[in-house]
Amino acid sequence: MPDLTPADPALPPTTPADSPQVAEVAIHLGDAVRLRQPPRYLKTADPMPMLRPPDLLDPGEVGRVVEIRALELRAIRFRRGTFLINLSDLELAD
C-alpha cells in the first residue's frame, strides 16, 4: 500500500542522491581477497560451523573465495582453514 501521508514542508525532501553511497565491490568465485579489518571471531565453513579465535589469520593475509553463501557471506580459504566472512569485511587483493 503506498504511503499517502503528506511530506512535512519544514524538512528537505529526501532523494536517493542524498543518501550516502556505499561502494559495492563485486567479489566472485576464485578471486583473491584480503580482510579490511581483523574480525572479532572466525566462523568455519564446515557443514557444522564452529567459532574459532581471530588470531588464526595474520593481518594482510590473502585468501581465495571458494564458495558464495547466503546473506552476503563468502567462504574464504586461507592458509589455516576456510572461514565464513561477511562481504562488507572483504576487499579485492592486488
Stockholm file with secondary structure:
# STOCKHOLM 1.0

chainA/1-94         MPDLTPADPALPPTTPADSPQVAEVAIHLGDAVRLRQPPRYLKTADPMPMLRPPDLLDPGEVGRVVEIRALELRAIRFRRGTFLINLSDLELAD
#=GR chainA/1-94 SS CCCCCCCCTTSCCCCTTTSCCCCCCCCCTTCEEEESSCCSCEEECSSSCCEECGGGSCTTCEEEEEEEETTTEEEEEETTEEEEEEGGGEEECC
#=GC SS_cons        CCCCCCCCTTSCCCCTTTSCCCCCCCCCTTCEEEESSCCSCEEECSSSCCEECGGGSCTTCEEEEEEEETTTEEEEEETTEEEEEEGGGEEECC
//
